[in-house]
């Protein structure tokens, strides 16, 4: 809810159940928390939404100090109350709602942090709240991460804050599913990645691998998808990051296109088009897009009605770029291109029809395509190894001397090794089937040889 496009949130209108009484009737030790602090925070809640907004918008210095005191009281409660989780959670949600209602209000928290020696160190409070073993509420921790990310990135002076950011980023990279949800992680990263130094640290820390994993895992969750795609959009502004999108093993473009096919709402389509616009400066990315049949998907989307005219504009621009770079490749050329890229993917050039029609072409340059397939049996990519096993099995099946060629190239022994030792079930299965095809090929030749001797 706190990441929706609409600034006004439900959080802001909530009321703390029982107000001060709720705190006083629990078994909480109030030694570290003055009753005045609780009452002070409750006073703000009692003001009501309109008066709260009026106070928060004030230009008067004294009233601004009053607002900061209210916020300090809330953070004091978040820091001090441990045994009654609902109370600090309420104030975490309230603070987030205050910021979401008007983003400029983050200045209050920045100012409090700036003078944290005399007031609350709210960065430290939020960090402790996120790692607290007593707090296992993902919603509350997601919101705390959201607030902390905004405070850190709103600082005018980055000296000293950069290390805080890196520390927070290190926490986030290990947090999804453990300390916070994927939604909380992506919501915080949308702010942190705007700082170039943090983006660089994120990429060096293999953060893109985590985004790739979450894109697959959270594909059905529209809001998390949107947040993750926004992270990729921010990253794609830097040309040096394009190699990560060009690398087919990362499968970023494939994942993005699948999300485009799955979620047709304007919000997600728009952010994906923003990403593609940035990546169109890379010829390799354009080529990859075409290999993923993005041109067909764009044609479908162009036939839809869009409320936002900008979407139609970007779709037309993307269609033009794809058409200008389109090259007609036949099936065998696509197969050879995958071999040269060193990355095989299941598709039309790895099926029975393809091999029944093209096995003879693999004789070129002393069976060089087969030699390349043999090398790919040693690939670190498990799908590539599985597909290579399949292709070599098909070659043995269709080519009259396929088995002999594979033995000469050393492929048969390697496929048997993969069948026996690979930890990947897909690789083991494809290796087993390939071995069966090689053996059946032997039996067929033996049978044909026996029949021939009987005839003569």
C-alpha positions in Angstrom: 0.0 0.0 0.0 2.8 2.4 0.7 4.3 2.1 -2.8 1.1 2.9 -4.7 1.1 5.8 -7.2 -1.5 7.6 -5.1 0.3 9.7 -2.5 -2.5 9.7 0.1 -2.5 6.4 2.0 -4.8 4.6 4.3 -2.0 4.6 6.9 -2.4 8.3 7.4 -6.0 8.1 8.6 -5.5 5.3 11.0 -5.8 5.7 14.8 -3.8 4.0 17.5 -6.2 1.6 19.2 -6.8 2.7 22.7 -4.2 5.5 22.4 -2.2 6.0 25.6 -4.4 3.5 27.5 -3.1 0.8 25.1 0.4 1.5 26.2 -0.4 1.9 29.9 -2.3 -1.4 30.2 0.5 -3.6 28.7 3.4 -5.2 30.6 5.9 -2.9 29.0 8.6 -1.5 31.2 8.5 2.3 30.9 11.8 2.9 32.6 13.4 4.0 29.3 10.2 5.7 28.0 8.6 8.6 29.8 4.9 8.7 30.0 5.1 12.2 28.6 6.6 10.9 25.4 3.7 8.5 24.8 1.2 11.3 25.5 3.1 13.6 23.2 2.9 11.2 20.3 -0.7 10.5 21.1 -1.5 14.2 21.0 -0.4 14.3 17.3 -2.7 11.4 16.5 -5.6 13.1 18.2 -5.2 16.2 16.0 -7.0 14.5 13.1 -5.9 14.4 9.5 -6.6 17.9 8.4 -5.0 19.6 11.4 -2.0 17.3 11.1 -1.6 18.3 7.4 -1.9 22.0 8.4 0.7 21.6 11.1 3.1 19.6 8.8 2.8 22.3 6.1 3.7 25.2 8.5 6.5 27.7 7.7 6.6 28.9 11.3 9.9 27.9 13.0 8.3 27.1 16.4 5.7 24.9 14.9 8.3 23.1 12.8 10.1 22.4 16.1 6.8 21.1 17.5 6.5 18.7 14.5 10.0 17.5 15.0 9.3 16.9 18.7 6.2 14.8 17.7 8.3 12.8 15.3 11.1 12.3 17.9 8.5 11.0 20.4 7.3 8.5 17.8 10.8 7.3 17.2 11.4 7.1 20.9 8.4 4.7 21.1 9.7 2.7 18.2 13.1 2.3 20.0 11.8 1.7 23.5 8.7 -0.5 23.2 9.6 -4.1 22.5 7.1 -6.5 24.0 4.0 -4.9 22.4 4.8 -5.0 18.6 1.6 -3.4 17.5 2.5 0.0 19.0 5.8 0.7 17.3 4.4 -0.8 14.2 1.6 1.7 14.3 4.0 4.6 14.5 6.2 3.2 11.8 3.2 3.1 9.5 2.1 6.6 10.6 5.6 8.1 9.9 5.6 6.4 6.4 2.1 7.8 5.8 3.2 11.3 6.7 6.0 11.1 4.1 3.9 9.5 1.4 1.3 12.2 1.8 3.9 14.8 0.9 7.4 13.7 -0.1 8.9 17.1 1.0 8.2 16.1 4.6 11.2 13.9 4.5 13.1 17.2 5.3 11.8 16.9 8.9 13.5 13.5 9.4 16.7 14.7 7.7 16.9 17.7 10.0 16.3 15.5 13.1 19.1 13.2 11.9 21.3 16.1 11.3 21.0 17.2 15.0 20.9 13.6 16.3 23.3 14.3 19.1 20.7 16.4 20.8 17.7 14.4 19.6 17.1 10.9 18.2 19.5 9.1 15.9 16.6 7.9 13.7 18.9 6.0 11.3 20.2 4.0 14.1 16.7 3.4 15.5 15.4 2.1 12.1 18.5 -0.1 11.7 18.0 -1.7 15.1 14.3 -2.1 14.3 15.0 -4.0 11.1 17.3 -6.5 12.7 15.4 -6.9 16.0 14.8 -10.6 16.7 11.6 -9.6 18.6 10.1 -8.2 15.4 9.1 -10.7 12.8 6.4 -8.5 11.1 7.4 -8.2 7.4 5.0 -5.3 6.8 6.5 -3.2 9.6 10.0 -4.0 8.5 9.2 -3.3 4.9 7.9 0.2 5.9 11.0 0.8 8.1 13.3 0.0 5.2 11.2 2.3 3.0 11.6 5.2 5.5 15.4 4.5 6.0 16.1 4.5 2.3 14.4 7.9 1.9 16.3 9.4 4.8 19.7 8.2 3.6 19.2 9.4 0.0 17.7 12.8 1.0 20.9 13.8 2.8 22.6 16.8 1.2 26.0 16.0 2.7 27.0 12.5 1.6 30.1 12.5 3.8 29.7 9.7 6.4 26.3 8.7 4.9 27.8 6.7 2.1 29.1 4.1 4.5 25.6 4.0 6.2 24.1 3.4 2.7 26.6 0.6 1.9 25.8 -1.1 5.3 22.1 -0.8 4.7 22.5 -2.1 1.1 24.5 -5.1 2.4 21.6 -5.8 4.8 19.1 -5.6 2.0 21.0 -7.9 -0.3 20.6 -10.7 2.3 17.2 -9.7 3.6 14.5 -10.7 1.1 12.5 -13.6 2.5 14.4 -13.4 5.8 14.1 -9.9 7.3 11.9 -8.2 4.8 9.7 -9.1 1.8 10.6 -8.8 -1.9 8.3 -5.8 -2.0 10.2 -4.1 0.9 13.6 -4.9 -0.7 12.6 -3.5 -4.1 10.8 -0.4 -2.6 14.0 0.6 -0.7 16.3 -0.1 -3.7 14.3 2.3 -5.9 15.7 5.1 -3.7 19.2 3.8 -3.1 20.0 3.1 -6.7 19.6 6.8 -7.5 23.0 7.4 -5.8 25.6 6.5 -8.4 28.2 5.2 -5.8 25.6 2.9 -4.3 24.6 1.6 -7.8 28.2 0.7 -8.5 28.5 -1.0 -5.1 25.2 -2.8 -5.8 26.4 -4.2 -9.1 29.8 -5.2 -7.7 28.0 -7.0 -4.9 26.1 -9.1 -7.5 22.8 -7.3 -6.7 21.7 -7.8 -10.3 21.6 -11.6 -9.7 19.2 -11.0 -6.8 17.0 -8.8 -9.0 17.0 -11.5 -11.7 16.0 -14.1 -9.1 13.2 -12.0 -7.7 11.8 -11.1 -11.2 11.3 -14.8 -11.8 10.0 -15.6 -8.3 7.6 -12.6 -8.0 6.4 -12.5 -11.6 2.8 -12.7 -10.6 3.0 -9.8 -8.1 2.4 -6.6 -10.1 3.7 -4.1 -7.5 6.9 -6.0 -6.8 7.5 -6.5 -10.5 7.0 -2.7 -11.0 9.5 -1.9 -8.3 12.1 -4.3 -9.6 11.6 -3.0 -13.2 12.0 0.5 -11.9 15.3 -0.6 -10.4 16.4 -1.9 -13.7 15.3 1.3 -15.4 17.5 3.4 -13.1 20.4 1.1 -13.7 19.9 1.1 -17.5 20.7 4.9 -17.6 24.4 4.1 -17.2 25.8 2.7 -20.5 28.4 0.7 -18.6 25.6 -1.5 -17.1 24.3 -2.5 -20.6 26.7 -5.4 -20.8 24.6 -7.0 -18.0 21.5 -6.8 -20.2 23.5 -7.9 -23.3 24.7 -11.1 -21.5 22.1 -13.7 -22.5 23.0 -15.9 -19.6 21.5 -13.3 -17.2 18.2 -13.6 -19.1 17.2 -10.1 -18.1 15.6 -9.2 -21.5 13.8 -12.6 -21.6 12.4 -12.0 -18.1 11.3 -8.5 -18.9 9.5 -9.6 -22.1 7.7 -12.4 -20.3 6.5 -9.8 -17.7 5.3 -7.6 -20.6 3.3 -10.5 -22.0 1.9 -11.4 -18.5 1.0 -7.9 -17.2 -0.6 -5.6 -19.8 -1.5 -2.8 -17.4 -0.1 0.7 -18.4 2.0 1.2 -15.4 4.2 -1.9 -16.1 4.2 -1.5 -19.9 5.4 2.1 -19.5 8.3 1.3 -17.2 9.4 -1.6 -19.5 9.3 0.8 -22.5 11.5 3.2 -20.5 14.1 0.4 -20.0 14.0 -0.6 -23.7 14.5 3.1 -24.7 17.7 3.2 -22.7 18.9 -0.1 -24.0 18.4 0.8 -27.7 21.8 2.4 -27.7 23.2 -1.1 -27.6 23.2 -3.1 -30.8 23.6 -6.3 -28.9 20.6 -5.6 -26.8 18.5 -4.8 -29.9 19.7 -8.1 -31.5 18.7 -9.9 -28.3 15.3 -8.2 -28.3 14.7 -9.4 -31.8 15.8 -13.0 -31.0 13.2 -12.9 -28.2 10.5 -11.9 -30.8 10.0 -8.5 -29.1 8.9 -7.1 -32.5 5.9 -9.4 -32.5 4.9 -8.4 -29.0 5.3 -4.7 -29.9 3.0 -5.2 -32.9 0.3 -6.7 -30.7 0.6 -3.8 -28.2 0.3 -1.2 -30.9 -3.1 -2.5 -31.8 -4.3 -1.8 -28.2 -5.9 1.4 -27.0 -3.8 3.2 -24.4 -5.0 5.9 -22.1 -1.5 7.4 -21.8 -0.5 8.7 -25.2 3.2 8.4 -24.2 2.9 4.6 -24.4 1.8 4.7 -28.0 4.7 7.0 -28.8 7.3 4.8 -27.2 5.9 1.7 -28.8 6.1 3.3 -32.2 9.7 4.4 -31.6 10.6 0.9 -30.4 9.0 -0.6 -33.5 11.0 1.7 -35.7 14.3 0.7 -34.1 13.5 -3.0 -34.2 12.5 -2.8 -37.9 15.6 -0.9 -38.8 17.8 -3.6 -37.2 15.8 -6.7 -38.3 17.8 -9.3 -40.1 16.2 -12.3 -41.7 18.1 -15.4 -40.4 17.2 -18.9 -41.4 17.0 -21.6 -38.8 20.5 -22.9 -39.3 22.0 -19.4 -39.1 20.2 -18.9 -35.8 21.6 -22.2 -34.6 25.1 -21.2 -35.5 24.7 -17.9 -33.8 23.8 -19.6 -30.6 26.9 -21.7 -30.9 29.1 -18.7 -31.4 27.5 -17.0 -28.4 28.2 -20.0 -26.4 24.7 -20.1 -24.9 22.0 -22.5 -26.0 18.3 -22.0 -25.3 15.5 -24.4 -25.9 13.5 -23.3 -29.0 12.8 -24.0 -32.7 16.5 -24.8 -33.5 16.6 -27.5 -30.9 13.9 -29.9 -31.9 13.3 -33.0 -34.0 12.1 -31.2 -37.2 15.3 -28.9 -37.2 17.7 -31.9 -36.9 15.9 -34.0 -39.5 16.3 -31.2 -42.0 19.7 -29.7 -41.0 22.0 -32.5 -39.7 23.9 -32.6 -43.0 24.9 -29.0 -42.6 27.0 -29.9 -39.6 29.6 -31.5 -41.8 31.0 -28.0 -42.8 34.6 -27.3 -41.8 35.3 -30.8 -40.7 32.2 -31.0 -38.4 33.0 -27.7 -36.7 29.4 -27.1 -35.4 29.6 -30.5 -33.7 33.0 -29.6 -32.2 31.4 -26.4 -30.8 28.6 -28.5 -29.3 31.2 -30.8 -27.7 32.9 -27.8 -26.1 29.5 -26.6 -24.7 29.2 -29.8 -22.7 31.8 -28.2 -20.4 29.7 -24.9 -20.1 28.9 -23.6 -16.6 25.4 -22.9 -17.8 23.2 -26.0 -17.0 20.6 -25.3 -19.7 23.4 -25.0 -22.3 24.8 -28.4 -21.3 21.4 -30.0 -21.4 20.6 -28.6 -24.9 24.1 -29.6 -26.1 23.4 -33.2 -25.0 20.1 -33.2 -26.8 21.6 -31.8 -30.1 24.5 -34.3 -30.1 22.0 -37.1 -29.5 19.9 -35.9 -32.5 23.0 -35.7 -34.6 23.9 -39.3 -33.8 20.3 -40.3 -34.6 20.1 -38.6 -38.1 23.6 -38.6 -39.5 24.8 -41.9 -41.0 28.2 -41.6 -39.3 27.0 -39.5 -36.3 28.2 -42.1 -33.7 31.7 -42.3 -35.2 32.0 -38.5 -35.4 31.0 -38.2 -31.7 33.4 -40.8 -30.6 36.2 -39.1 -32.6 35.4 -35.8 -30.9 35.3 -37.4 -27.5 31.6 -36.4 -27.0 30.3 -39.9 -26.1 32.5 -40.3 -23.0 31.7 -36.7 -21.8 27.9 -37.3 -22.2 28.2 -40.6 -20.2 30.1 -38.7 -17.5 27.3 -36.1 -17.3 24.7 -38.8 -17.2 26.4 -40.3 -14.2 27.7 -37.3 -12.2 25.7 -34.2 -13.0 23.8 -32.8 -10.1 21.3 -31.1 -12.5 18.3 -33.3 -13.3 17.7 -31.8 -16.7 21.3 -32.4 -17.7 21.2 -36.0 -16.5 18.0 -36.6 -18.4 19.2 -35.2 -21.7 22.6 -37.0 -21.3 20.7 -40.3 -20.7 18.5 -39.8 -23.8 21.6 -38.9 -25.9 23.4 -42.0 -24.8 20.4 -44.1 -25.7 20.2 -42.5 -29.2 23.9 -43.2 -29.7 23.5 -46.9 -28.7 20.4 -47.4 -30.7 22.3 -46.0 -33.7 24.9 -48.7 -33.1 22.2 -51.4 -32.9 20.6 -50.2 -36.1 23.9 -50.4 -38.0 24.6 -53.8 -36.5 21.2 -55.0 -37.6 21.6 -53.5 -41.1 25.1 -55.1 -41.4 23.7 -58.6 -40.4 20.9 -58.4 -42.9 23.4 -57.4 -45.6 25.7 -60.4 -44.9 22.7 -62.7 -45.0 21.6 -61.3 -48.4 25.1 -61.8 -49.9 
